[in-house]
């Protein structure tokens, strides 16, 4: 049985060009293969929708289709066959409307089968569709996020190797062109939207390109001043602790923070908060010295 392109798109034969376009777009989105993977029925429906739109969206081909039906491309041969069967041009084989007659009508022969064998099934170009965009996540630790590096991941079963720029933010999404779903009928591939999930670090808190951390110093160093060693993301630094440093006091190490995204050589700052540790388990001598110190405070 011949396919009725109007029924495929769900429109009347008197539908306007805009109505046909709107119906096609709605159905194409619904039955797109990327949205219906492994659904043979949806794939077949999608092909029918494309074929119907190709015919009905062009005024000339639509007029021929309305007159000759399924084999509208072979109108001249159709008229010749009509004359051979003693039919006047323009009327249906079975005496009905041209389209109804071409579908089979009430004649002595099955003319739909006749023309199917004469001309074969109708081919034609199908509309090109851009592939589906993919969305994925990539988890990084803070150290990895601080350096530009290669990273391998798998998206929809396909291995992908990308370069992760230093300084990516937690929750930041980047677009990787042409790494989404394949295009349909020669259309372009979709894109991959990759969101970075940067995990918390046990010692450093990130705020933009700045880093925050704490550093334990003993009471004696806090009171008298001295050196302290701090482990950063990329090595150790030696700090000069000023005399009379207070618990909770904060210092800034300029340019020792996180790299600024896509700005070569630019870094944030590192803020260090001192945590003064009081001594425990004092010896008798140490306790005596503290008592003497206490007596002199006034």
C-alpha positions in Angstrom: 0.0 0.0 0.0 1.3 3.4 -1.0 2.4 5.8 1.8 0.3 9.0 2.1 2.8 11.8 2.8 0.1 14.0 4.2 -0.9 11.3 6.7 2.8 10.7 7.6 3.1 14.4 8.7 -0.4 14.4 10.2 -1.7 17.3 8.1 -4.6 17.9 5.7 -4.1 17.9 2.0 -5.0 21.6 2.1 -2.3 22.4 4.7 -0.2 25.5 4.1 3.6 25.4 3.6 4.1 26.8 7.1 1.8 24.1 8.6 3.8 21.4 6.8 7.1 22.8 8.0 5.9 23.0 11.6 4.6 19.4 11.5 7.8 18.1 10.0 10.0 19.8 12.6 7.9 18.5 15.5 7.9 14.9 14.3 11.6 15.0 13.3 12.5 16.0 16.8 10.3 13.3 18.3 11.6 10.4 16.1 15.2 11.5 15.7 17.5 8.4 15.9 19.8 9.9 18.5 16.8 10.3 20.8 15.5 6.8 20.1 18.6 4.6 20.0 18.0 0.9 19.1 14.4 1.7 18.1 13.9 0.3 14.6 10.3 1.7 14.5 11.4 5.2 15.3 14.2 5.0 12.6 11.7 3.9 10.0 9.3 6.6 11.0 12.1 9.2 10.8 12.8 8.1 7.2 9.2 8.4 6.3 9.0 11.9 7.8 12.0 13.0 5.8 10.6 11.6 2.6 7.2 13.3 3.1 8.8 16.6 3.9 11.0 16.5 0.8 8.0 16.0 -1.4 5.5 18.3 0.2 7.9 21.2 1.1 8.6 21.9 -2.6 5.5 23.4 -4.4 6.4 21.8 -7.7 6.9 18.3 -6.4 3.9 18.7 -4.1 1.7 19.6 -7.1 2.9 16.5 -9.0 2.3 14.4 -6.0 -1.2 15.7 -5.6 -1.9 14.8 -9.2 0.0 11.5 -9.7 0.4 10.2 -6.1 3.2 7.9 -5.1 5.0 7.9 -8.5 4.8 11.6 -9.0 8.3 11.6 -10.5 7.0 9.5 -13.5 4.0 11.6 -14.5 4.7 11.4 -18.2 5.0 7.6 -18.1 1.9 7.6 -16.1 -0.1 9.4 -18.8 1.3 7.1 -21.4 0.2 4.1 -19.5 -3.3 5.7 -19.1 -3.6 6.1 -22.8 -2.6 2.5 -23.4 -5.4 1.5 -21.1 -7.9 3.8 -22.8 -8.1 6.3 -19.9 -8.4 10.0 -20.6 -5.5 12.0 -19.1 -5.8 13.5 -15.7 -8.5 11.1 -14.3 -7.9 8.2 -12.0 -7.6 4.7 -13.2 -10.6 3.6 -11.3 -12.7 6.7 -12.2 -12.1 8.6 -9.0 -9.8 11.6 -8.3 -6.3 11.4 -9.8 -4.7 10.6 -6.4 -7.4 8.1 -5.4 -7.3 6.4 -8.8 -3.5 6.0 -8.6 -3.8 4.3 -5.3 -5.7 1.4 -6.8 -9.3 2.4 -7.2 -11.8 0.0 -8.7 -10.2 -0.8 -12.1 -9.5 -4.3 -13.4 -5.8 -4.2 -12.5 -3.8 -3.2 -9.4 -2.2 -0.2 -11.0 -0.3 0.7 -7.8 1.5 -2.7 -8.2 1.9 -2.0 -11.9 3.7 1.2 -11.4 5.7 -0.1 -8.5 7.2 -2.7 -10.9 7.7 -0.2 -13.7 9.4 2.5 -11.7 10.5 1.0 -8.4 10.4 2.6 -5.1 11.0 6.4 -5.0 14.4 7.6 -3.8 15.4 11.0 -2.8 17.6 13.2 -0.6 16.9 13.1 3.1 17.3 16.2 5.3 20.6 16.6 7.1 20.5 16.8 10.9 23.2 17.9 13.3 24.2 15.2 15.7 23.1 15.2 19.3 25.2 17.2 21.9 26.7 15.0 24.6 27.1 16.1 28.2 29.6 14.5 30.6 31.6 15.2 33.8 35.3 14.8 34.6 36.5 14.6 38.2 39.8 16.2 39.0 41.7 16.6 42.3 43.0 20.1 43.1 46.6 19.3 42.1 45.6 18.0 38.7 43.4 21.1 38.1 46.4 23.3 38.8 48.4 22.0 35.8 47.7 21.8 32.1 47.7 18.1 31.3 46.3 15.4 29.0 43.3 13.5 30.2 41.6 10.4 28.7 37.9 9.7 29.2 35.1 7.7 27.7 31.8 9.3 26.5 29.0 7.1 25.2 31.5 4.3 24.7 33.9 6.4 22.7 37.4 7.1 24.1 38.4 10.8 24.0 41.7 12.4 24.9 41.6 16.1 25.7 43.9 18.7 27.1 42.7 20.1 30.4 43.9 23.7 30.9 45.3 24.7 34.2 43.0 26.7 36.5 39.6 25.1 35.6 36.9 25.9 38.1 34.7 23.4 39.9 31.5 23.2 37.9 33.0 24.9 34.9 31.7 23.6 31.5 33.7 23.7 28.3 32.6 22.8 24.8 34.6 20.4 22.7 33.4 20.8 19.2 32.6 17.8 16.9 32.8 15.2 19.8 29.1 14.7 20.2 26.8 12.3 18.4 27.2 11.6 14.7 25.3 13.7 12.2 22.4 12.2 10.3 22.4 12.0 6.5 25.8 13.7 6.3 25.0 16.4 8.8 27.6 17.7 11.2 28.5 16.0 14.5 27.2 17.4 17.7 29.5 18.9 20.4 30.6 17.5 23.8 29.9 19.7 26.8 32.3 18.7 29.6 31.7 19.8 33.2 34.7 19.7 35.6 34.2 18.5 39.2 37.2 19.6 41.2 37.3 17.7 44.5 38.1 19.4 47.8 41.6 19.3 49.1 42.4 18.3 52.7 44.6 21.3 53.3 43.8 24.0 50.8 40.5 25.8 50.1 40.2 27.5 46.8 38.5 30.8 46.1 38.8 31.7 42.5 42.6 31.7 41.9 43.4 32.3 45.5 44.2 29.5 48.0 43.7 29.5 51.7 45.4 27.2 54.3 46.5 27.0 57.9 50.0 26.5 59.3 50.8 25.3 62.9 53.5 27.1 64.7 54.7 26.4 68.2 54.3 29.0 71.0 58.0 29.7 71.1 58.3 30.6 67.4 55.1 32.7 67.6 56.5 34.6 70.5 60.1 35.0 69.5 59.8 34.7 65.7 61.6 32.2 63.5 61.2 30.0 60.5 58.4 27.7 59.5 58.1 25.3 56.5 54.8 25.2 54.4 53.9 22.5 51.9 52.2 24.1 48.9 50.7 22.4 45.8 53.9 22.5 43.9 56.6 22.3 46.6 57.7 23.7 49.9 58.3 27.3 51.0 60.0 28.7 54.0 58.2 31.4 55.9 59.6 34.0 58.3 57.4 34.1 61.3 57.4 37.6 62.9 57.9 37.9 66.7 54.7 38.2 68.7 52.6 36.5 66.0 49.1 36.0 67.2 46.9 32.9 66.8 44.7 33.4 63.7 47.0 36.0 62.2 47.1 35.8 58.4 49.8 36.5 55.9 49.7 36.6 52.1 52.2 34.9 49.8 51.8 36.8 46.5 51.6 34.7 43.3 51.7 31.4 45.3 48.0 30.6 44.7 46.2 28.8 41.9 46.9 29.4 38.2 44.5 31.8 36.5 42.5 30.0 33.8 43.8 30.6 30.2 46.2 33.3 31.4 49.7 32.0 31.0 52.0 32.8 33.9 49.2 34.4 36.0 48.6 33.1 39.6 46.4 34.0 42.5 47.7 34.5 46.0 48.1 32.0 48.9 46.7 33.1 52.3 48.2 31.4 55.3 46.6 31.6 58.7 48.8 30.8 61.7 47.5 28.3 64.3 49.6 28.8 67.4 50.0 25.5 69.3 50.4 25.7 73.0 52.9 23.3 74.6 51.6 20.3 76.6 53.2 18.0 79.2 55.6 20.6 80.5 58.6 19.5 82.5 59.0 20.9 86.0 61.7 23.2 84.7 59.6 24.5 81.9 56.7 25.1 84.3 59.0 27.0 86.6 60.2 29.2 83.8 56.6 30.0 82.8 55.8 30.9 86.5 58.8 33.3 86.4 57.5 34.8 83.2 54.1 35.1 84.6 55.5 37.0 87.6 57.2 39.5 85.4 54.2 40.3 83.2 53.3 43.4 85.3 
